[in-house]
Amino acid sequence: MTTPFHRLFLNHPREVEESYLEHMGAASSFGFRLLGAAGFAFLHALVPGVAKTAASDRIKEMADELNGRARMARETRMREAGAIDPGL
């Protein structure tokens, strides 16, 4: 049985093969990068000729990174459920 503590703080970082602190750093990095992208979007809203693709470029880069992390998490969950044969 999974305790609420494990479910809220440990299970997901383990899925992406990180400790709690490593996951906190990675998630914080994404958050700060999103804030930067939001700043470029607001700047572009005020002055359309500035930062034309800066926000979307950053978001596309982050999407690629997140897709890799999501794939790793799915594979970890499947392996732990016995759905993947590690010998293959």
C-alpha positions as CSV (number, residue, x, y, z in Angstrom):
1,M,0.0,0.0,0.0
2,T,1.3,3.4,-0.9
3,T,1.1,6.1,1.8
4,P,-0.1,9.6,0.9
5,F,3.5,10.8,1.6
6,H,5.0,8.4,-1.0
7,R,2.2,9.2,-3.5
8,L,2.6,13.0,-3.1
9,F,6.4,13.3,-2.8
10,L,8.3,10.2,-3.9
11,N,6.5,8.1,-6.5
12,H,6.6,10.5,-9.4
13,P,10.3,11.5,-8.9
14,R,11.2,7.8,-8.8
15,E,9.3,7.3,-12.1
16,V,11.6,9.7,-13.9
17,E,14.6,8.3,-12.0
18,E,15.3,11.3,-9.8
19,S,15.4,12.0,-6.1
20,Y,12.9,14.4,-4.6
21,L,15.5,17.2,-4.7
22,E,16.6,16.4,-8.2
23,H,13.0,16.5,-9.3
24,M,12.3,19.8,-7.5
25,G,15.3,21.3,-9.3
26,A,14.1,20.1,-12.7
27,A,10.5,21.2,-12.1
28,S,11.7,24.6,-10.8
29,S,13.9,25.0,-13.9
30,F,10.9,24.4,-16.1
31,G,8.8,26.9,-14.1
32,F,11.4,29.6,-14.4
33,R,11.8,29.0,-18.1
34,L,8.0,29.3,-18.5
35,L,8.1,32.6,-16.6
36,G,10.8,33.8,-19.1
37,A,8.7,32.6,-22.0
38,A,5.7,34.5,-20.6
39,G,7.8,37.6,-20.3
40,F,8.7,37.4,-24.0
41,A,5.0,36.8,-24.8
42,F,3.9,39.9,-22.9
43,L,6.8,41.9,-24.5
44,H,5.6,40.8,-27.9
45,A,2.1,41.7,-27.0
46,L,3.2,45.3,-26.2
47,V,5.6,45.6,-29.2
48,P,4.7,43.1,-31.9
49,G,7.9,43.6,-33.8
50,V,10.0,42.4,-30.8
51,A,10.5,38.8,-29.7
52,K,8.4,37.4,-32.5
53,T,9.2,33.8,-31.9
54,A,11.0,33.8,-28.6
55,A,8.2,32.5,-26.4
56,S,7.1,29.8,-28.9
57,D,10.7,28.7,-29.5
58,R,11.3,28.2,-25.8
59,I,8.0,26.3,-25.4
60,K,8.9,24.0,-28.3
61,E,12.3,23.2,-26.7
62,M,10.6,22.5,-23.4
63,A,8.0,20.3,-25.0
64,D,10.7,18.1,-26.5
65,E,12.4,17.8,-23.1
66,L,9.1,17.0,-21.3
67,N,8.2,14.4,-23.9
68,G,11.4,12.6,-23.1
69,R,10.7,12.7,-19.4
70,A,7.2,11.5,-19.9
71,R,8.4,8.6,-22.0
72,M,10.9,7.6,-19.2
73,A,8.1,7.8,-16.6
74,R,5.8,5.6,-18.7
75,E,8.5,3.0,-19.2
76,T,9.3,3.0,-15.5
77,R,5.6,2.5,-14.6
78,M,5.3,-0.4,-17.2
79,R,8.5,-2.0,-16.0
80,E,7.4,-1.8,-12.3
81,A,4.0,-3.3,-13.4
82,G,5.8,-6.2,-15.1
83,A,4.6,-5.2,-18.5
84,I,8.1,-4.8,-19.9
85,D,10.6,-7.7,-20.0
86,P,13.9,-6.2,-19.0
87,G,15.6,-9.1,-20.7
88,L,14.5,-8.0,-24.2
